[in-house]
């Protein structure tokens, strides 16, 4: 095959996402089989903007939100939180600008459709909503530190987040399930829950908003009620995903390699639900007697009934974490550091039940809950410290373009919205097939079969 033919098959515009795939080291003479067309820094930077990069902002948000909830909280931790918060804002802003430029530079219908309605896009597009949600939480948490005074005005963050999550999640769900393709259970991954994960985070944004506005505010009850409504909606749908996840594990075994990263998503729904019902119940003790006919005793009953439910959900979340960490430890490979965009689920989903442990510790004044919270906060921060430089490295240093010919037949499968997390396994198969072909050709050249071999 000629070089020009290969370039036509795999143009740069169609393969820039391979920055997030693990590299394959090919022989020196095979390097350069495909020349990159981005010869200047500007175009390379524009093509570095991808939906997946918002996962880095979500991981950063998980770090400062977990640190903020610590029971033992010296002043220097707040400084670290502020640095992480502004890092999250920078990542979100830069990636959003690059995505916008990337989209506007491909106004042709076919290319634009691949950018916005590609089957893989519904999986990653909601990440922008989650990242925006972590920024909203950061603004609310550090409003006093940043010198804000009119706190009631920040409730606009809640309404903007709720509107954005309804629009994005609803539209992306119809795009994903409405294109008529059937899915095999073996290819199922918990990352599909990202389609509805932002709906569940409305409850978290709601109680953070209620913490800074006056209970007498006319919108306080609406925010409180919508927090419960969307928390229940997101929890119900994500629990269906968790059920399928366990059934898939029972039938086919634990996910292996890079696919094991997605199992940590199952930790999020019960953890965030436990946190939301605790905090919303606490705010309801002040809001309900003011805005509804319910008495103070009825509001207290709603709050106290949320405590045992939260304990049950924390237990489910802890079990899901154990169910995820054990196969991850024994089946993870070196490709996790080569594919850091797929490893961010190790951080954010654990934030919910980590903060729920702190809330339960405050209720029972129990050091056991506080110690567990400190342990999981350290786990989230450690994962963040390891993943952030690896993610930056994969963005700055692209993979060897010579791998593209070897992985050609796996492009569609590796970037499919269900099979993305198994891209490392597909890459290994492509690499093995490639070198097997090379070895067989080399063996045939050294040992020719025919009349000339006996002359």
C-alpha positions as CSV (number, residue, x, y, z in Angstrom):
1,X,0.0,0.0,0.0
2,X,1.3,3.4,-0.9
3,X,1.9,6.2,1.6
4,X,-0.7,8.4,0.0
5,X,-3.3,5.7,0.1
6,X,-2.8,5.2,3.8
7,X,-3.0,8.9,4.4
8,X,-6.4,9.0,2.6
9,X,-7.6,6.1,4.7
10,X,-6.5,7.6,8.1
11,X,-6.4,11.4,7.8
12,X,-5.2,13.4,10.8
13,X,-8.7,14.9,11.3
14,X,-10.1,11.5,11.9
15,X,-7.5,10.1,14.3
16,X,-6.6,12.9,16.6
17,X,-8.4,11.1,19.5
18,X,-5.6,8.5,19.5
19,X,-3.7,10.8,21.9
20,X,-5.6,8.8,24.6
21,X,-4.7,5.3,23.3
22,X,-1.7,3.4,24.7
23,X,1.4,3.6,22.5
24,X,2.8,0.7,20.5
25,X,6.5,0.6,19.8
26,X,7.1,-0.4,16.2
27,X,10.4,-1.0,14.5
28,X,12.3,2.1,13.5
29,X,11.9,1.4,9.8
30,X,8.1,1.4,10.2
31,X,7.9,4.7,11.9
32,X,6.7,7.5,9.7
33,X,4.4,5.3,7.6
34,X,1.8,8.0,8.1
35,X,2.8,11.6,8.2
36,X,0.9,14.0,10.4
37,X,-0.6,16.9,8.7
38,X,-0.6,19.2,11.6
39,X,2.7,21.0,11.1
40,X,2.2,23.9,13.4
41,X,1.6,24.3,17.2
42,X,-1.8,26.0,16.7
43,X,-3.5,23.1,14.9
44,X,-2.0,20.5,17.2
45,X,-3.4,22.5,20.2
46,X,-6.8,22.8,18.6
47,X,-7.0,19.1,18.0
48,X,-5.9,18.4,21.6
49,X,-9.4,19.6,22.7
50,X,-11.6,16.5,23.3
51,X,-14.7,15.7,25.3
52,X,-12.7,13.2,27.3
53,X,-10.5,16.0,28.7
54,X,-13.3,17.3,30.9
55,X,-12.8,14.1,32.9
56,X,-9.6,15.8,34.2
57,X,-11.6,18.7,35.5
58,X,-14.0,16.3,37.2
59,X,-11.1,14.6,38.9
60,X,-9.7,18.0,40.1
61,X,-13.2,18.9,41.4
62,X,-13.3,15.6,43.3
63,X,-10.0,16.4,44.9
64,X,-11.0,19.8,46.3
65,X,-14.5,18.8,47.2
66,X,-13.2,15.8,49.3
67,X,-10.6,18.0,51.0
68,X,-13.2,20.6,51.8
69,X,-15.3,18.0,53.7
70,X,-12.5,16.8,56.0
71,X,-13.2,17.0,59.7
72,X,-9.7,18.0,60.5
73,X,-9.3,21.0,58.2
74,X,-6.3,23.3,58.8
75,X,-5.9,26.6,56.9
76,X,-3.2,25.3,54.5
77,X,-5.7,22.7,53.1
78,X,-8.0,25.6,52.0
79,X,-5.1,27.1,50.0
80,X,-4.6,23.8,48.2
81,X,-8.4,23.6,47.5
82,X,-8.3,27.1,46.0
83,X,-5.4,26.2,43.7
84,X,-7.2,23.0,42.6
85,X,-10.4,25.0,42.0
86,X,-8.7,27.5,39.7
87,X,-7.0,24.6,38.0
88,X,-10.4,23.1,37.3
89,X,-11.7,26.4,35.9
90,X,-8.6,26.7,33.6
91,X,-9.0,23.1,32.3
92,X,-12.7,23.6,31.6
93,X,-12.2,27.0,29.9
94,X,-9.3,25.9,27.7
95,X,-10.8,22.7,26.6
96,X,-14.2,24.4,25.9
97,X,-12.5,27.0,23.7
98,X,-10.5,24.3,21.8
99,X,-13.6,22.3,21.3
100,X,-15.4,25.3,20.0
101,X,-12.6,26.2,17.5
102,X,-12.4,22.6,16.5
103,X,-16.1,22.4,15.8
104,X,-16.2,25.8,13.9
105,X,-13.3,24.7,11.8
106,X,-15.3,21.7,10.5
107,X,-18.5,23.2,9.2
108,X,-18.9,20.6,6.5
109,X,-21.9,18.5,7.3
110,X,-20.2,15.1,7.3
111,X,-17.3,16.2,9.5
112,X,-19.5,18.2,11.8
113,X,-21.8,15.2,12.2
114,X,-18.8,13.1,13.3
115,X,-17.8,15.7,15.8
116,X,-21.3,16.2,17.4
117,X,-23.4,13.1,16.7
118,X,-20.7,10.4,16.6
119,X,-21.7,7.3,18.5
120,X,-18.8,7.9,21.0
121,X,-19.9,11.5,21.7
122,X,-23.0,10.6,23.9
123,X,-20.6,8.9,26.3
124,X,-18.3,11.9,26.8
125,X,-20.6,15.0,26.1
126,X,-22.2,14.8,29.6
127,X,-18.7,15.2,31.1
128,X,-18.9,18.9,30.3
129,X,-22.0,19.1,32.5
130,X,-20.3,17.2,35.3
131,X,-17.3,19.5,35.1
132,X,-19.5,22.5,35.1
133,X,-21.2,21.1,38.2
134,X,-17.9,20.7,40.1
135,X,-17.1,24.4,39.2
136,X,-20.5,25.5,40.6
137,X,-19.8,23.6,43.8
138,X,-16.4,25.2,44.0
139,X,-17.9,28.7,43.5
140,X,-20.4,28.1,46.3
141,X,-17.8,26.6,48.7
142,X,-15.2,29.3,48.2
143,X,-17.5,32.3,47.7
144,X,-16.6,33.7,51.1
145,X,-12.9,33.1,50.5
146,X,-13.2,35.0,47.2
147,X,-14.8,38.0,48.9
148,X,-18.5,37.5,47.7
149,X,-21.2,39.1,49.8
150,X,-24.6,38.7,48.1
151,X,-24.9,34.9,48.4
152,X,-28.5,34.7,47.3
153,X,-27.4,35.6,43.8
154,X,-25.5,32.4,43.5
155,X,-28.7,30.3,43.2
156,X,-28.5,31.1,39.5
157,X,-25.7,28.5,39.3
158,X,-28.3,25.8,40.4
159,X,-30.8,26.8,37.7
160,X,-28.2,27.0,35.0
161,X,-26.8,23.6,35.9
162,X,-30.3,22.0,36.0
163,X,-31.2,23.4,32.6
164,X,-27.9,22.3,31.1
165,X,-28.1,18.8,32.4
166,X,-31.7,18.2,31.2
167,X,-30.8,19.4,27.7
168,X,-27.5,17.5,27.3
169,X,-28.5,14.3,29.0
170,X,-31.9,14.0,27.3
171,X,-30.5,14.7,23.8
172,X,-27.5,12.5,24.2
173,X,-29.6,9.6,25.5
174,X,-31.8,9.8,22.4
175,X,-28.7,10.0,20.2
176,X,-27.2,6.9,21.8
177,X,-30.2,4.7,22.0
178,X,-32.0,6.1,18.9
179,X,-29.7,5.0,16.2
180,X,-30.9,1.4,16.0
181,X,-27.8,-0.6,17.0
182,X,-28.0,-3.6,19.2
183,X,-25.5,-4.0,22.0
184,X,-23.9,-7.2,23.4
185,X,-23.9,-7.7,27.1
186,X,-20.2,-8.6,27.1
187,X,-19.3,-5.1,25.8
188,X,-21.3,-3.4,28.6
189,X,-19.4,-0.9,30.7
190,X,-20.5,1.2,33.7
191,X,-19.2,4.3,31.8
192,X,-22.6,4.3,30.1
193,X,-24.0,5.7,33.3
194,X,-22.3,9.0,32.5
195,X,-25.3,9.7,30.3
196,X,-27.5,10.2,33.4
197,X,-24.9,10.9,36.0
198,X,-25.3,14.7,35.8
199,X,-29.1,14.3,36.6
200,X,-28.2,12.7,39.9
201,X,-25.7,15.5,40.7
202,X,-28.6,18.0,40.8
203,X,-29.3,17.0,44.4
204,X,-25.7,17.8,45.4
205,X,-25.8,21.2,43.7
206,X,-29.2,21.8,45.4
207,X,-28.0,21.3,49.0
208,X,-24.9,23.3,48.4
209,X,-27.0,26.2,47.1
210,X,-29.4,25.9,50.1
211,X,-26.4,26.2,52.4
212,X,-25.7,29.8,51.2
213,X,-29.2,31.2,50.7
214,X,-31.7,32.2,53.3
215,X,-34.4,29.6,54.2
216,X,-37.0,32.3,53.9
217,X,-36.1,32.9,50.2
218,X,-39.1,32.2,47.9
219,X,-37.0,29.8,45.8
220,X,-35.6,27.7,48.7
221,X,-38.5,25.2,48.7
222,X,-38.4,24.8,44.9
223,X,-34.6,24.1,45.0
224,X,-35.1,21.6,47.9
225,X,-37.9,19.7,46.1
226,X,-36.2,19.7,42.7
227,X,-33.0,18.3,44.4
228,X,-35.0,15.3,45.7
229,X,-36.8,14.8,42.3
230,X,-33.7,14.8,40.2
231,X,-31.7,12.8,42.8
232,X,-34.4,10.1,42.6
233,X,-34.5,10.2,38.8
234,X,-30.8,9.9,38.5
235,X,-30.5,7.2,41.2
236,X,-33.2,5.0,39.7
237,X,-31.6,5.0,36.2
238,X,-28.0,4.6,37.4
239,X,-29.1,1.7,39.7
240,X,-30.4,-0.1,36.6
241,X,-26.9,0.3,35.1
242,X,-25.4,-1.1,38.3
243,X,-27.7,-4.1,38.2
244,X,-26.6,-4.8,34.6
245,X,-23.0,-4.3,35.6
246,X,-23.3,-7.0,38.4
247,X,-25.1,-9.4,36.0
248,X,-22.4,-8.9,33.4
249,X,-19.8,-9.7,36.0
250,X,-21.6,-12.8,37.1
251,X,-22.0,-14.1,33.6
252,X,-18.6,-13.1,32.0
253,X,-16.4,-12.4,35.0
254,X,-14.7,-9.2,36.2
255,X,-13.6,-6.6,33.5
256,X,-9.9,-6.8,32.9
257,X,-7.2,-4.3,32.1
258,X,-8.2,-0.8,31.1
259,X,-11.9,-1.9,31.2
260,X,-11.7,-2.3,34.9
261,X,-11.5,1.5,35.3
262,X,-15.2,1.8,34.4
263,X,-16.3,-0.3,37.3
264,X,-15.6,2.6,39.8
265,X,-18.5,4.5,38.3
266,X,-20.8,2.1,40.2
267,X,-19.5,3.7,43.5
268,X,-21.0,7.1,42.6
269,X,-24.8,6.6,42.6
270,X,-25.3,5.2,46.1
271,X,-22.7,7.5,47.6
272,X,-24.1,10.7,46.1
273,X,-27.6,9.7,46.9
274,X,-26.7,9.1,50.6
275,X,-25.0,12.5,50.7
276,X,-27.9,14.3,49.1
277,X,-30.7,12.8,51.2
278,X,-28.7,13.6,54.4
279,X,-28.0,17.2,53.5
280,X,-31.4,17.9,51.9
281,X,-33.1,16.4,54.9
282,X,-31.0,18.7,57.2
283,X,-32.0,21.8,55.2
284,X,-35.6,20.6,55.1
285,X,-35.8,21.1,58.9
286,X,-35.6,24.8,58.3
287,X,-37.4,25.2,54.9
288,X,-40.5,23.0,55.3
289,X,-42.0,24.7,58.4
290,X,-41.7,28.1,56.6
291,X,-43.0,27.3,53.1
292,X,-45.4,24.3,53.8
293,X,-48.1,23.4,56.3
294,X,-45.8,20.7,57.7
295,X,-44.9,21.2,61.4
296,X,-41.3,21.2,62.7
297,X,-41.8,17.7,64.1
298,X,-42.8,16.4,60.6
299,X,-39.7,18.1,59.1
300,X,-37.5,16.5,61.8
301,X,-39.0,13.0,61.1
302,X,-38.1,13.5,57.4
303,X,-34.5,14.3,58.4
304,X,-34.1,11.5,60.9
305,X,-35.6,8.9,58.5
306,X,-32.9,9.8,56.0
307,X,-30.1,8.7,58.3
308,X,-30.7,4.9,58.2
309,X,-31.3,5.1,54.5
310,X,-28.0,7.0,54.0
311,X,-26.2,4.3,56.1
312,X,-27.6,1.6,53.9
313,X,-26.5,3.4,50.7
314,X,-23.0,4.1,52.1
315,X,-22.7,0.3,52.7
316,X,-23.8,-0.3,49.1
317,X,-21.3,2.2,47.8
318,X,-18.5,0.7,49.9
319,X,-19.2,-2.7,48.5
320,X,-19.2,-1.4,45.0
321,X,-15.8,0.1,45.7
322,X,-14.5,-3.2,46.9
323,X,-16.0,-4.9,43.9
324,X,-14.2,-2.4,41.7
325,X,-10.8,-2.2,43.4
326,X,-10.1,-5.9,43.7
327,X,-10.3,-6.7,39.9
328,X,-8.6,-3.4,39.1
329,X,-5.5,-4.3,41.3
330,X,-5.1,-7.8,39.9
331,X,-5.9,-7.1,36.2
332,X,-4.7,-3.5,35.6
333,X,-1.8,-3.1,33.2
334,X,0.8,-0.5,32.3
335,X,-1.7,0.9,29.8
336,X,-3.6,2.6,32.6
337,X,-0.8,5.2,32.7
338,X,-0.7,5.4,29.0
339,X,-4.5,5.9,28.8
340,X,-5.1,8.3,31.8
341,X,-8.3,9.7,30.2
342,X,-9.9,6.3,30.9
343,X,-8.7,6.2,34.5
344,X,-10.4,9.3,35.9
345,X,-13.4,7.2,37.2
346,X,-11.1,6.2,40.0
347,X,-11.6,9.7,41.6
348,X,-14.9,11.5,41.1
349,X,-17.4,8.6,41.8
350,X,-15.8,8.0,45.2
351,X,-16.4,11.6,46.3
352,X,-20.1,11.2,47.2
353,X,-19.7,8.4,49.7
354,X,-16.5,10.0,51.1
355,X,-18.4,13.2,51.9
356,X,-21.3,11.1,53.2
357,X,-19.0,9.4,55.7
358,X,-18.0,12.8,57.0
359,X,-21.7,13.8,57.3
360,X,-22.5,10.7,59.3
361,X,-19.4,11.3,61.4
362,X,-20.8,14.8,62.2
363,X,-24.2,13.3,63.1
364,X,-22.9,10.6,65.4
365,X,-19.7,12.4,66.5
366,X,-17.9,9.2,65.6
367,X,-14.1,9.2,64.9
368,X,-14.6,5.9,63.0
369,X,-16.5,7.7,60.2
370,X,-14.0,10.6,60.2
371,X,-11.0,8.2,59.9
372,X,-12.7,6.4,57.0
373,X,-13.4,9.7,55.4
374,X,-9.8,10.8,55.7
375,X,-8.6,7.5,54.2
376,X,-10.8,7.8,51.1
377,X,-9.9,11.4,50.7
378,X,-6.3,10.4,50.7
379,X,-7.1,7.7,48.1
380,X,-8.8,10.3,45.8
381,X,-6.0,12.8,46.2
382,X,-3.3,10.1,45.5
383,X,-5.1,9.0,42.3
384,X,-5.4,12.6,41.2
385,X,-1.7,13.3,41.8
386,X,-0.7,10.3,39.7
387,X,-3.2,10.8,36.9
388,X,-2.9,14.6,36.3
389,X,0.8,14.6,35.1
390,X,0.1,11.4,33.1
391,X,-2.9,13.0,31.4
392,X,-0.9,16.2,30.6
393,X,2.0,14.1,29.2
394,X,-0.4,12.2,26.8
395,X,-1.7,15.5,25.6
396,X,1.7,17.1,25.1
397,X,3.4,14.0,23.7
398,X,1.2,12.3,21.0
399,X,1.6,8.6,20.3
400,X,3.9,7.4,17.5
401,X,1.9,7.8,14.2
402,X,3.4,4.6,12.9
403,X,0.9,2.6,15.0
404,X,-2.0,3.8,12.9
405,X,-1.4,1.2,10.2
406,X,-1.1,-1.6,12.7
407,X,-4.4,-0.6,14.4
408,X,-6.3,0.3,11.3
409,X,-8.9,-2.5,11.5
410,X,-9.6,-1.7,15.2
411,X,-10.3,2.1,14.8
412,X,-14.0,1.8,14.9
413,X,-14.2,-0.7,17.7
414,X,-11.6,1.0,19.9
415,X,-13.5,4.3,19.7
416,X,-17.0,2.9,20.0
417,X,-18.9,4.2,23.0
418,X,-19.2,0.8,24.5
419,X,-15.8,-0.6,23.6
420,X,-13.7,2.5,24.3
421,X,-12.5,1.2,27.7
422,X,-11.3,-2.0,26.0
423,X,-9.1,-0.1,23.6
424,X,-6.0,-1.3,25.4
425,X,-6.9,-4.9,24.7
426,X,-7.7,-4.2,21.1
427,X,-4.4,-2.4,20.7
428,X,-2.5,-5.3,22.2
429,X,-4.2,-7.6,19.7
430,X,-3.4,-5.3,16.8
431,X,0.2,-5.1,17.9
432,X,0.5,-8.8,18.3
433,X,-1.0,-9.4,14.8
434,X,1.2,-6.8,13.3
435,X,4.4,-8.3,14.7
436,X,3.3,-11.9,13.9
437,X,2.8,-10.8,10.3
438,X,6.2,-9.2,10.2
439,X,7.8,-12.3,11.7
440,X,6.2,-14.6,9.2
441,X,7.3,-12.5,6.3
442,X,10.8,-12.4,7.7
443,X,10.8,-16.2,8.1
444,X,9.6,-16.7,4.5
445,X,12.3,-14.4,3.2
446,X,15.0,-16.3,5.1
447,X,13.5,-19.7,4.2
448,X,12.0,-19.6,0.7
449,X,10.0,-22.5,-0.4
450,X,10.3,-23.6,-4.1
451,X,12.8,-24.7,-6.6
452,X,15.2,-21.8,-5.7
453,X,15.4,-23.1,-2.1
454,X,17.1,-26.3,-3.3
455,X,19.5,-24.8,-5.8
